[in-house]
């Protein structure tokens, strides 16, 4: 079947007239960016274009919910981004709810508003993208998130550094996580000015999840013992999640 015949197949039992069906097929192909590929056969289409045909066919009967099951699993990174951009565009233009089934957490970060985590056919965790990525509850979800953020790989390299292996006295190795308005503040500058605590940043990352900035850092904080305790309390009160990974020894 050609691309237009493939989409038209979904309208086989539609009450539309032949002319209306033909018009709708061309409208759908145009919507997914394939207006010039209507007469092409599968062998003449790329993987991404085949996915676009499948999306057009799925939209033929005006669904309110579109289920996309691993739709980008066999695509290269550039094509994956193009398909995700198309799905986002359809979501906004048509008011279409898209259920995206995937094991790729980067895709979840790029496109989703809400996340449901499944294990062995059971729902084990559900929430907004921000909630799931900033504060995962379930152990499996935590594994997914740490893999997606790359913090585990970063910690392997950090722990190999001499300064960490021989952490100085009156120093702590800390993991900071923060989101929202906290990301607008100069955290490192503020703790030095207020507490005379120096910070050696070993790893840092910030990204936007559902329009909200989320960041994390692994730092060595050094200073007087009382001031170190005070700065930890201050950061936690400000909404920063702080975990002490290691304390310096004499």
Residue frames relative to the residue before (quaternion, step in Angstrom):
aa qw qx qy qz dx dy dz
X 1.0000 0.0000 0.0000 0.0000 0.00 0.00 0.00
X 0.4447 -0.6425 0.5462 0.3016 3.54 -1.17 0.60
X 0.7042 -0.4456 0.3242 0.4476 3.57 -1.28 0.17
X 0.6941 0.4672 -0.2945 0.4617 3.60 0.86 -0.89
X 0.6292 0.5194 -0.3369 0.4698 3.61 1.06 -0.65
X 0.6150 0.5532 -0.3338 0.4520 3.56 1.08 -0.75
X 0.6840 0.4606 -0.2796 0.4917 3.58 0.91 -0.92
X 0.6506 0.5339 -0.3135 0.4397 3.58 0.98 -0.86
X 0.5615 0.6174 -0.3858 0.3933 3.60 1.12 -0.60
X 0.6449 0.5306 -0.3194 0.4478 3.58 1.07 -0.72
X 0.6921 0.4534 -0.2643 0.4955 3.59 1.26 -0.36
X 0.2855 0.8130 -0.4743 0.1802 3.56 1.31 0.18
X 0.7886 0.2799 -0.1472 0.5274 3.60 0.92 -0.87
X 0.3861 0.7245 -0.4795 0.3101 3.57 1.24 0.37
X 0.4841 -0.6741 0.4717 0.2978 3.61 -1.05 0.69
X 0.4469 0.7007 -0.4537 0.3217 3.60 1.24 -0.05
X 0.5167 -0.6161 0.4898 0.3370 3.56 -1.20 0.55
X 0.6906 -0.4740 0.3388 0.4286 3.57 -1.27 0.29
X 0.6588 0.5079 -0.3069 0.4625 3.57 0.99 -0.85
X 0.6526 0.5120 -0.3065 0.4669 3.57 1.02 -0.84
X 0.6312 0.5285 -0.3288 0.4627 3.57 1.04 -0.78
X 0.6614 0.5111 -0.3091 0.4537 3.57 0.90 -0.93
X 0.6476 0.5164 -0.3142 0.4640 3.56 0.99 -0.86
X 0.6685 0.5071 -0.3028 0.4519 3.57 0.95 -0.90
X 0.6170 0.5492 -0.3416 0.4483 3.58 1.00 -0.81
X 0.6919 0.4678 -0.2823 0.4720 3.57 0.86 -0.94
X 0.6122 0.5440 -0.3425 0.4604 3.60 1.10 -0.69
X 0.6748 0.4972 -0.2862 0.4642 3.57 0.96 -0.91
X 0.6539 0.5023 -0.3173 0.4684 3.58 0.95 -0.83
X 0.6288 0.5179 -0.3247 0.4806 3.56 1.09 -0.71
X 0.6286 0.5626 -0.3195 0.4316 3.57 1.04 -0.85
X 0.7529 0.3541 -0.2016 0.5169 3.59 1.03 -0.76
X 0.5965 -0.6295 0.3424 0.3615 3.58 1.24 0.31
X 0.6113 0.5596 -0.3511 0.4357 3.59 1.15 0.54
X 0.1985 0.8185 -0.5192 0.1454 3.59 1.11 0.58
X 0.7263 0.4251 -0.2349 0.4864 3.58 1.08 -0.72
X 0.6709 0.4863 -0.2926 0.4773 3.59 1.29 0.10
X 0.2802 0.8184 -0.4714 0.1718 3.58 1.26 0.23
X 0.7699 0.3624 -0.1878 0.4905 3.59 0.96 -0.83
X 0.4823 0.6741 -0.4311 0.3565 3.59 1.26 0.20
X 0.3718 -0.6980 0.5706 0.2215 3.54 -1.19 0.72
X 0.7172 -0.4621 0.2955 0.4297 3.63 -1.20 0.40
X 0.6548 0.5306 -0.3199 0.4328 3.60 0.95 -0.83
X 0.6831 0.4734 -0.2764 0.4827 3.57 1.23 -0.42
X 0.6618 0.5002 -0.2893 0.4776 3.58 1.31 -0.05
X 0.4610 -0.6530 0.5247 0.2928 3.54 -1.17 0.63
X 0.7022 -0.4531 0.3284 0.4401 3.58 -1.27 0.15
X 0.6646 0.5043 -0.2996 0.4629 3.55 0.98 -0.84
X 0.6512 0.5107 -0.3132 0.4658 3.58 1.03 -0.78
X 0.6133 0.5320 -0.3448 0.4712 3.59 1.07 -0.67
X 0.6301 0.5193 -0.3301 0.4737 3.57 1.04 -0.76
X 0.6379 0.5278 -0.3253 0.4568 3.59 1.01 -0.75
X 0.6189 0.5232 -0.3386 0.4781 3.58 1.06 -0.74
X 0.6540 0.5191 -0.3080 0.4560 3.58 0.94 -0.91
X 0.6448 0.5100 -0.3175 0.4725 3.58 1.02 -0.79
X 0.6423 0.5205 -0.3206 0.4624 3.58 0.96 -0.87
X 0.6522 0.5101 -0.3078 0.4688 3.59 0.96 -0.87
X 0.6578 0.5167 -0.3095 0.4523 3.58 0.99 -0.83
X 0.6901 0.4734 -0.2727 0.4748 3.58 1.17 -0.57
X 0.4254 0.7643 -0.4254 0.2321 3.57 1.28 -0.28
X 0.7811 0.3147 -0.1682 0.5124 3.60 0.96 -0.80
X 0.5391 -0.6951 0.3611 0.3095 3.55 1.19 0.77
X 0.0958 0.8184 -0.5598 0.0875 3.62 0.66 1.02
X 0.4227 -0.6695 0.5415 0.2827 3.55 -1.28 0.40
X 0.7618 0.2247 -0.1251 0.5946 3.56 1.26 -0.50
X 0.1311 -0.7766 0.6136 0.0558 3.56 -0.91 0.97
X 0.1861 -0.7787 0.5916 0.0947 3.58 -0.75 1.06
X 0.0730 -0.7946 0.6027 -0.0083 3.55 -0.71 1.14
X 0.0909 -0.8351 0.5425 -0.0048 3.57 -0.26 1.31
X 0.8221 -0.2051 0.0870 0.5240 3.59 -0.37 1.30
X 0.1602 0.8530 -0.4848 0.1086 3.57 1.03 0.80
X 0.7495 0.3712 -0.2220 0.5011 3.60 1.16 -0.35
X 0.3796 0.7860 -0.4411 0.2085 3.59 1.28 0.00
X 0.7672 0.3424 -0.1951 0.5061 3.61 1.05 -0.65
X 0.5641 0.6239 -0.3683 0.3962 3.57 1.27 0.21
X 0.5223 -0.6078 0.4883 0.3456 3.56 -1.22 0.49
X 0.7083 -0.4965 0.2873 0.4114 3.64 -1.17 0.47
X 0.6592 0.5092 -0.3203 0.4512 3.61 0.93 -0.84
X 0.6786 0.4779 -0.2891 0.4770 3.58 0.90 -0.92
X 0.5948 0.5670 -0.3556 0.4453 3.58 1.07 -0.73
X 0.6670 0.4955 -0.3025 0.4671 3.59 0.90 -0.91
X 0.6430 0.5276 -0.3217 0.4525 3.58 1.03 -0.77
X 0.6611 0.4926 -0.3035 0.4777 3.59 0.99 -0.84
X 0.6448 0.5099 -0.3206 0.4705 3.59 0.98 -0.79
X 0.6336 0.5207 -0.3259 0.4704 3.58 1.03 -0.78
X 0.6276 0.5293 -0.3256 0.4689 3.58 1.06 -0.77
X 0.6612 0.5052 -0.3076 0.4614 3.59 0.90 -0.90
X 0.6434 0.5085 -0.3208 0.4739 3.59 1.00 -0.78
X 0.6397 0.5275 -0.3157 0.4613 3.56 1.02 -0.82
X 0.6591 0.4970 -0.3017 0.4770 3.60 0.98 -0.85
X 0.6048 0.5613 -0.3408 0.4505 3.56 1.06 -0.77
X 0.7252 0.4365 -0.2391 0.4758 3.57 0.92 -0.92
X 0.6960 0.4849 -0.2810 0.4489 3.60 0.91 -0.89
X 0.7952 0.3235 -0.1392 0.4936 3.57 0.89 -0.97
X 0.3867 -0.7065 0.4962 0.3242 3.60 1.23 -0.25
X 0.3384 0.7822 -0.4463 0.2729 3.52 1.21 0.67
X 0.3103 -0.7176 0.5910 0.1988 3.56 -0.95 0.90
X 0.1186 -0.8052 0.5798 0.0373 3.58 -0.76 1.05
X 0.1704 -0.7482 0.6349 0.0896 3.55 -0.83 1.06
X 0.0927 -0.8265 0.5551 -0.0076 3.55 -0.31 1.30
X 0.1498 -0.7912 0.5905 0.0539 3.57 -0.52 1.21
X 0.2385 0.7759 -0.5443 0.2116 3.58 -0.56 1.14
X 0.3131 -0.7131 0.5853 0.2258 3.56 -1.28 0.37
X 0.5682 0.5966 -0.3735 0.4263 3.58 1.31 0.02
X 0.3233 -0.7963 0.4822 0.1700 3.56 -0.29 1.29
X 0.5751 0.5794 -0.3901 0.4258 3.61 1.11 -0.48
X 0.6284 0.5238 -0.3299 0.4710 3.57 1.06 -0.74
X 0.6129 0.5410 -0.3408 0.4642 3.57 1.03 -0.80
X 0.6674 0.5027 -0.2995 0.4606 3.58 0.91 -0.92
X 0.6958 0.5144 -0.2758 0.4186 3.57 0.96 -0.89
X 0.8514 0.2400 -0.0594 0.4626 3.58 0.87 -0.91
X 0.6850 0.5503 -0.2983 0.3726 3.60 0.99 -0.75
X 0.3260 -0.6946 0.6032 0.2178 3.52 -1.37 0.42
X 0.7833 0.0804 -0.0268 0.6158 3.53 1.10 -0.81
X 0.2231 -0.7860 0.5703 0.0847 3.55 -1.19 0.65
X 0.0694 -0.7461 0.6599 0.0549 3.54 -1.13 0.78
X 0.1920 -0.7883 0.5780 0.0867 3.58 -0.74 1.07
X 0.1409 -0.8071 0.5725 0.0321 3.56 -0.74 1.13
X 0.0241 0.7669 -0.6413 0.0014 3.55 -1.20 0.66
X 0.8419 -0.0519 -0.0140 0.5369 3.57 -0.73 1.13
X 0.7294 -0.4538 0.2350 0.4548 3.56 0.95 0.92
X 0.6556 0.4887 -0.3083 0.4861 3.59 1.27 0.08
X 0.4289 -0.6638 0.5493 0.2713 3.54 -1.15 0.74
X 0.1014 -0.8380 0.5350 0.0348 3.61 -0.50 1.13
X 0.8021 -0.0230 0.0022 0.5968 3.59 1.21 -0.33
X 0.0131 0.7980 -0.6005 0.0490 3.56 -1.04 0.80
X 0.3200 0.7420 -0.5479 0.2166 3.57 -1.06 0.72
X 0.6927 -0.4206 0.3482 0.4712 3.55 -1.29 -0.17
X 0.6498 -0.5034 0.3840 0.4206 3.57 -1.23 0.39
X 0.6434 0.5331 -0.3192 0.4471 3.57 0.98 -0.87
X 0.6729 0.4992 -0.2987 0.4568 3.59 0.87 -0.93
X 0.6864 0.4998 -0.2909 0.4409 3.56 0.84 -0.99
X 0.7367 0.4247 -0.2461 0.4651 3.59 0.88 -0.89
X 0.7246 0.4255 -0.2614 0.4749 3.60 1.05 -0.60
X 0.8211 0.0755 -0.0223 0.5654 3.59 1.12 -0.55
X 0.0179 0.8269 -0.5608 0.0381 3.63 0.54 1.12
X 0.3326 -0.7707 0.5172 0.1670 3.58 -0.96 0.89
X 0.7303 0.4353 -0.2397 0.4688 3.56 0.82 -1.03
X 0.5921 -0.6057 0.4012 0.3486 3.58 -1.06 0.74
X 0.6482 0.5087 -0.3243 0.4646 3.60 0.98 -0.82
X 0.6432 0.5149 -0.3200 0.4678 3.57 0.97 -0.84
X 0.6306 0.5352 -0.3256 0.4582 3.56 0.99 -0.82
X 0.6355 0.5222 -0.3221 0.4686 3.59 1.03 -0.80
X 0.6351 0.5311 -0.3195 0.4609 3.57 0.99 -0.89
X 0.7005 0.4932 -0.2744 0.4368 3.55 0.83 -1.06
X 0.6720 0.4899 -0.3129 0.4588 3.59 0.87 -0.88
X 0.6210 0.5200 -0.3369 0.4800 3.58 1.13 -0.62
X 0.6812 0.5060 -0.2839 0.4464 3.57 0.93 -0.94
X 0.7166 0.4400 -0.2586 0.4754 3.59 0.99 -0.76
X 0.4201 -0.7369 0.4410 0.2932 3.57 1.24 -0.33
X 0.3836 0.7547 -0.4691 0.2514 3.59 1.25 0.16
X 0.6172 0.5557 -0.3587 0.4261 3.61 1.02 -0.68
X 0.6634 0.4883 -0.2984 0.4821 3.57 0.94 -0.92
X 0.6354 0.5339 -0.3255 0.4531 3.56 1.02 -0.82
X 0.6690 0.5143 -0.3063 0.4406 3.59 0.95 -0.88
X 0.5875 0.5626 -0.3733 0.4461 3.60 1.08 -0.63
X 0.6924 0.4624 -0.2700 0.4836 3.58 0.93 -0.92
X 0.6340 0.5411 -0.3299 0.4433 3.58 1.00 -0.82
X 0.6922 0.4939 -0.2802 0.4455 3.57 0.90 -0.93
X 0.6276 0.5304 -0.3353 0.4608 3.58 1.26 -0.25
X 0.5467 0.6279 -0.3963 0.3870 3.58 1.25 -0.26
X 0.5629 -0.6394 0.4135 0.3215 3.57 -0.98 0.90
X 0.6446 0.5400 -0.3345 0.4255 3.58 0.97 -0.80
X 0.6584 0.4774 -0.2992 0.4990 3.57 1.19 -0.58
X 0.6528 0.5143 -0.3124 0.4601 3.56 0.96 -0.84
X 0.7663 0.2214 -0.1245 0.5901 3.57 1.15 -0.69
X 0.0064 -0.8509 0.5248 -0.0210 3.55 0.81 1.06
X 0.4476 -0.7291 0.4480 0.2595 3.59 -0.65 1.09
X 0.6270 -0.5124 0.4317 0.3975 3.52 -1.31 0.37
X 0.8142 0.1971 -0.1883 0.5126 3.57 -1.16 0.70
X 0.6001 0.4982 -0.3833 0.4947 3.55 1.07 0.84
X 0.0998 -0.7683 0.6267 0.0839 3.54 -1.23 0.52
X 0.3160 -0.6780 0.6238 0.2266 3.53 -1.25 0.58
X 0.0117 0.8384 -0.5402 0.0720 3.58 -0.53 1.17
X 0.2684 -0.7214 0.6190 0.1560 3.53 -1.24 0.68
X 0.0978 -0.8085 0.5802 0.0121 3.58 -0.63 1.16
X 0.0219 -0.7697 0.6380 0.0083 3.58 -1.03 0.86
X 0.0893 0.8040 -0.5765 0.1152 3.57 -0.87 0.94
X 0.0696 -0.8038 0.5905 0.0175 3.57 -1.18 0.48
X 0.7709 0.3707 -0.2588 0.4486 3.55 -1.33 0.24
X 0.8561 -0.1335 0.0973 0.4896 3.55 -1.09 -0.79
X 0.5461 0.6227 -0.4051 0.3871 3.60 1.16 -0.49
X 0.6333 0.5514 -0.3348 0.4276 3.58 1.09 -0.66
X 0.6130 0.5598 -0.3475 0.4361 3.59 1.24 -0.31
X 0.6493 0.5230 -0.3143 0.4539 3.59 1.23 -0.27
X 0.4511 -0.6649 0.5259 0.2791 3.54 -1.20 0.62
X 0.2098 -0.8437 0.4802 0.1161 3.56 0.40 1.28
X 0.7035 0.4774 -0.2790 0.4465 3.57 0.72 -1.07
X 0.6597 0.5073 -0.3026 0.4646 3.56 0.95 -0.88
X 0.6650 0.5266 -0.3010 0.4357 3.57 0.97 -0.91
X 0.6939 0.4716 -0.3075 0.4490 3.61 0.84 -0.86
X 0.6173 0.5157 -0.3607 0.4721 3.58 1.14 -0.46
X 0.6801 0.5003 -0.2939 0.4481 3.58 0.90 -0.94
X 0.7522 0.4136 -0.2208 0.4630 3.58 0.91 -0.91
X 0.8251 0.2345 -0.0851 0.5069 3.58 0.95 -0.84
X 0.3600 -0.7422 0.4823 0.2947 3.60 1.29 -0.12
X 0.3928 0.6777 -0.4980 0.3720 3.53 1.04 0.94
X 0.2592 -0.7640 0.5697 0.1565 3.59 -0.73 1.01
X 0.1767 -0.7909 0.5813 0.0732 3.55 -1.12 0.71
X 0.1473 -0.7575 0.6332 0.0590 3.53 -0.90 1.03
X 0.2218 -0.8062 0.5381 0.1064 3.58 -0.30 1.28
X 0.1633 -0.8082 0.5630 0.0572 3.57 -0.65 1.16
X 0.7851 -0.0081 0.0243 0.6189 3.57 1.20 -0.53
X 0.0926 0.7905 -0.6015 0.0692 3.58 -0.99 0.80
X 0.0518 0.7859 -0.6131 0.0622 3.54 -1.10 0.74
X 0.0356 0.7772 -0.6281 0.0136 3.57 -1.06 0.73
X 0.0552 0.7889 -0.6095 0.0553 3.56 -0.99 0.84
X 0.4466 -0.6812 0.5171 0.2628 3.54 -1.28 0.41
X 0.0504 -0.7931 0.6070 -0.0101 3.57 -0.70 1.14
X 0.8238 -0.1288 0.0367 0.5508 3.56 -0.52 1.23
X 0.7228 -0.4732 0.2065 0.4594 3.56 0.92 1.10
X 0.6433 0.4863 -0.3329 0.4887 3.62 1.23 0.18
X 0.3788 -0.7292 0.5164 0.2411 3.63 -0.75 0.98
X 0.0507 -0.7786 0.6254 -0.0092 3.56 -0.98 0.94
X 0.0063 -0.8333 0.5515 -0.0373 3.57 -0.76 1.01
X 0.0408 -0.7738 0.6292 0.0614 3.52 -1.32 0.28
X 0.0721 -0.7846 0.6153 0.0231 3.52 -1.20 0.64
X 0.1760 -0.7003 0.6711 0.1682 3.50 -1.31 0.45
X 0.0485 0.8301 -0.5453 0.1058 3.56 -0.53 1.19
X 0.3114 -0.6664 0.6270 0.2564 3.51 -1.33 0.31
X 0.1284 -0.7831 0.6067 0.0469 3.57 -0.67 1.13
X 0.0321 -0.8195 0.5710 -0.0363 3.57 -0.76 1.05
X 0.3857 0.6983 -0.5396 0.2690 3.55 -1.02 0.88
X 0.7412 -0.3664 0.2862 0.4842 3.55 -1.27 -0.25
X 0.6440 -0.5732 0.3538 0.3626 3.56 -1.09 0.80
X 0.6782 0.4896 -0.2980 0.4599 3.60 0.86 -0.95
X 0.6697 0.4981 -0.2963 0.4643 3.56 0.99 -0.82
X 0.6055 0.5442 -0.3501 0.4632 3.58 1.09 -0.66
X 0.6547 0.4988 -0.3057 0.4786 3.57 0.98 -0.85
X 0.6622 0.5218 -0.3028 0.4445 3.57 0.98 -0.89
X 0.6775 0.4913 -0.3049 0.4546 3.58 0.93 -0.85
X 0.6056 0.5432 -0.3560 0.4598 3.60 1.09 -0.63
X 0.6637 0.4972 -0.2977 0.4730 3.56 0.94 -0.91
X 0.6533 0.5278 -0.3062 0.4482 3.57 0.98 -0.87
X 0.6605 0.5058 -0.3065 0.4627 3.58 0.94 -0.87
X 0.6577 0.5044 -0.3099 0.4658 3.58 0.94 -0.85
X 0.6461 0.5131 -0.3183 0.4669 3.59 1.01 -0.78
X 0.6694 0.4976 -0.2872 0.4709 3.58 1.16 -0.63
X 0.6157 -0.5797 0.3372 0.4138 3.58 1.28 -0.02
X 0.5015 0.6277 -0.4383 0.4029 3.57 1.26 0.26
X 0.3110 -0.7216 0.5876 0.1931 3.57 -0.90 0.96
X 0.0160 -0.8322 0.5514 -0.0571 3.57 -0.47 1.22
X 0.0366 -0.7805 0.6241 -0.0054 3.55 -0.87 1.04
X 0.3036 -0.7318 0.5815 0.1847 3.57 -0.82 1.01
X 0.2348 -0.8073 0.5329 0.0962 3.56 -0.56 1.20
X 0.7948 -0.0633 0.0736 0.5990 3.56 1.13 -0.67
X 0.2261 -0.7575 0.5969 0.1372 3.55 -1.14 0.69
X 0.5197 -0.6517 0.4593 0.3071 3.56 -1.07 0.77
X 0.2637 -0.7669 0.5674 0.1429 3.55 -1.15 0.64
X 0.6442 -0.5271 0.3877 0.3962 3.54 -1.29 0.37
